[in-house]
Amino acid sequence: MSASQTIAYNPDYDGPIISVRGLRNSFGKQVVHDNLDLDVRRGEIIGVVGGSGTGKSVLMRSIIGLQKPNEGEVEVFGQHILGKSDAETIEIRKRWGVLFQGGALFSTLTVAENVMVPIREFYPEMDREFRREVAKYKVCLSGLPPDAAPKYPSQLSGGMRKRAGIARALALDPELLFLDEPTAGLDPIGAAAFDSLTKELQQTLGLTVFLITHDLDTLHAICDRVAVLADQQVIAVGTIDELLALDHPWIQEYFNGPRGRMASAGKKVRA
Amino acid sequence: MSIPSDFVEETAENGAVTLHFSGDLSIASVGDLPERLRAYAGAATRLDISETGYVDTVGAWLVHRTARDMEAEIVGADDDAQRLIAAVAGADQATDIRPEPLNPVIRVISEVGEATAVTFTTLSGLVGFFGAIIVGFFRLVRHPGRVRWNAVIQRFDVVGVRALGIVGLMSFLIGLVIAQQGAVQLRQFGAEVFTVNLVGRLTLRELGVLMTAIMVAGRSGSAFAAQIGTMKLTEEIDAMRTIGVSPIEALVLPRFLAAVIMLPLLGFYASVVAIIGGGLLSWVELDIPPATFFSRIREVVPLTDVYVGLVKAPVFGAIIAVTGCYQGMQVKGNAEDVGKRTTAAVVQAIFLVIVLDAFFAVFFSWIGWN
């Protein structure tokens, strides 16, 4: 296989969806990641937590190819994608969707048109009328009211903008969804509604979700496993109960601080 | 790779038509199936998807939509497909891709009306803002201790001193061009010596100050709007108000004073540099030595020309500062608005400067300063 050939997507692959090995990222003298390993299993919602500046977003950007790591290997769907060009990874990139922190919607396009952009980019041969239908049902599938589809992002509230971002991330029916702090800036009701939307979509569409968050409620409510970033590495991955059994000061403070205890109490009340 | 979707028609003995789908039903495999299904003229009563492979929401939507339009029933769906079809059926709601377009006649009328309203509110807003600056200025005159000298001096530096390089270069080149064009045209009458008059009077009376004002509007007027607009966005200005600091005193007046004081200085400097540029070209092209050139300048340029230039300059400076700060204070909402307001500040400042320049020209010739 020559270097410029497109990496094929293998639908029968059933290993870890994302596999990061020995990742190293540094900006100047500041080392963000050093020898970082992480596996994400098929069909799980993995929450990525860590203090500010521990490189949660950098990790996500390294996986989706927006940040070029100094060293390390990144496999997505069992394929090495680091150092490959956009043309080579196109089949892999079709299989993931990304929701950026602010939604990152194209401000000159309506919500429905935003959803149509990736479809037109990756499947230009699709019938126009059908593409419009797909955009419409994706908007409604993301929990937006039907009258939101012809609106511009500036006419939407923060929570609706996030949902529109999800609709665009789901445009290509991906298997893997990256969410960067999806509940940041939402009120508690909106955040809880977004959590249940994430869970619902994950179950209906069989998604694997890579979720960066600061929101302890989100972790308790929907995450199957939690990966903790500290000291330039993923220091632990597991369920919250497993993490609590570890004797790491940051983890203890994070989950057993006043906010952590409240969130966990809320989880028990809901359950 | 995915297997392309397809369907075959089967008519049972009792006349019931079933469409049997095959292959994958996914975004990557549907291909031209949507078009073919739309073109399909028969009336099927059953859609059989038991033979299909991988199904995603796009495939589920296609099946759901076909079933909806043909009033057919879906059979043979496995659990996953059923779940997806139920999900897309729940999301099947009437909606639009774009907002409904307005009637073009109404749109044109409403846009003209809106533009007119905006023009008048901007003008009255500018006048009101100018008034607020004057009030703030006299309050400062009564309480000189409140003047923020540091801020004022810093603005002098940014608006005036740091503009010397670019204004000087621009004026030098303009002086060269005026002299060169003048020499070419006047030579036809053998009157190339009048190039000196052209350079001296044009730069001191009009171009020196006008070009400086345009440059300062682009350089500092835009900066005023962007700085104050960003502070408005980050609620710095609201914070100032709550702790009793007047934004007019703290932000606007230093900029206003800097522009009003620096523009005459920059304008005079620009005129001098332009004359030097014109003199250089006259020396090279017309063999007029610098000493002769400058003594001719003193003879042909009346002192009133210098006054004309210098009277206009502070007014232009005030216009630039007022539009820049006013547009900055009008910023609302998001970062995009900062860009729009900055553009508006520069465009309005340059427009008003040129309009006022025309009025000044009429006024000065009326009072006999020709």
Interface residues (C-beta under 8 A of the other chain):
Chain A: A8 P11 K94 S107 T110 A112 E113 M116 I119 Y123 E125 M126 D127 E129 F130 R132 E133 V134 A135 K136 Y137 K138 V139 C140 L141 P146 D147 A149 P150 K151 S154 L170 L172 D173 T204 L205 G206
Chain B: M1 S2 S26 I27 A28 V30 G31 D32 P34 E35 R38 Y54 D56 T57 V58 W61 L62 R65 D80 R83 L84 A87 V88 G90 A91 D92 Q93 A94 T95 D96 I97 R98 P99 E100 G333 N334 E336
